[in-house]
Amino acid sequence: MSPRSPSDLSPTGNPTGSRNSGLPAKSTPPVDAYVPAAGLPGIPVGTLVRDTATGRQGTLRDVFPYESLDARPVPGLPARPPRLLAFIRPVGGGREWTADPGPVVALP
């Protein structure tokens, strides 16, 4: 075995590089960061809907509790709770908008 130079050692003095240490690799369970869109009760994602508060029509893309960056806690003030929002894409494409899920209804 050849002598190691100081650059072959980590700050803790352990060997670095691609050599196998002889120990089994740590097994980390896979994390599924994607949570499928839930929709609304009786209105699945992909359904054509109308936002009755604005009269706009679109496709329901997702519904989830949204927490804006300005809702993060400020020392000394209570945190604002997340707000449930429906994300709707206009028919034919365009910029999505958010809506309170209460007035969102499915179109026939």
C-alpha positions in Angstrom: 0.0 0.0 0.0 1.4 3.4 -0.9 1.6 6.2 1.6 -1.2 8.7 1.5 -0.6 12.4 1.0 -2.4 14.9 3.2 -4.7 15.8 0.3 -6.0 12.2 0.3 -7.4 12.7 3.8 -10.6 14.4 4.9 -10.5 17.1 7.6 -11.1 14.3 10.2 -8.1 12.3 8.9 -10.1 9.6 7.2 -9.2 8.6 3.6 -11.2 10.2 0.9 -11.8 9.3 -2.7 -13.7 6.5 -4.5 -12.2 3.6 -2.5 -14.7 1.2 -1.0 -14.5 1.3 2.8 -15.6 -2.3 3.1 -18.7 -1.2 4.9 -22.1 -1.7 3.3 -23.6 1.3 1.7 -26.2 3.2 3.7 -29.7 2.4 2.5 -32.0 5.4 2.4 -35.7 4.7 1.7 -36.9 6.6 -1.4 -38.9 9.7 -0.6 -41.9 10.4 -2.8 -42.0 14.2 -2.9 -44.9 14.2 -5.3 -48.3 14.1 -3.8 -51.0 13.7 -6.4 -53.6 16.4 -6.8 -56.7 15.8 -4.8 -59.4 18.0 -6.4 -62.6 18.8 -4.6 -65.3 16.5 -3.2 -67.2 15.2 -6.3 -64.9 17.3 -8.6 -61.7 15.5 -9.6 -58.7 17.3 -11.1 -59.1 17.8 -14.8 -62.9 18.7 -14.6 -64.2 21.7 -16.4 -65.4 24.1 -13.6 -66.8 27.6 -13.1 -65.6 29.9 -10.4 -69.0 31.4 -9.5 -67.3 34.2 -7.6 -65.8 35.6 -10.8 -67.8 33.8 -13.5 -64.6 32.5 -15.1 -64.4 28.9 -16.5 -61.4 26.6 -16.5 -60.0 23.3 -15.7 -59.4 22.3 -12.1 -55.7 21.7 -11.7 -55.3 21.2 -7.9 -56.6 22.1 -4.5 -54.3 22.3 -1.5 -53.6 24.4 1.6 -51.5 27.3 0.4 -49.2 29.3 2.7 -47.8 32.5 1.2 -44.3 33.6 2.1 -45.6 36.7 3.9 -47.7 34.4 6.1 -44.6 33.0 7.8 -44.4 33.7 11.5 -42.9 37.0 12.6 -41.4 37.0 16.1 -44.1 38.2 18.5 -47.0 37.8 16.1 -49.2 34.7 15.5 -48.7 32.8 12.3 -51.4 33.1 9.7 -52.9 29.6 9.0 -52.6 28.1 5.5 -55.6 28.8 3.2 -57.2 26.2 1.0 -57.1 27.3 -2.6 -58.3 25.8 -5.9 -55.9 26.3 -8.8 -57.8 26.7 -12.1 -56.4 26.9 -15.7 -58.4 28.9 -18.2 -60.1 27.0 -21.1 -57.7 27.2 -24.1 -54.7 27.9 -21.9 -53.3 30.9 -20.2 -52.4 31.9 -16.7 -53.9 29.9 -13.8 -55.7 31.7 -11.1 -56.6 30.7 -7.6 -60.0 30.7 -6.1 -61.7 29.9 -2.8 -62.9 26.3 -3.4 -66.4 27.0 -2.0 -67.9 28.7 -5.1 -66.2 26.4 -7.6 -68.7 24.1 -9.3 -68.4 21.5 -12.0 -69.8 22.3 -15.4 -72.0 19.7 -17.2 
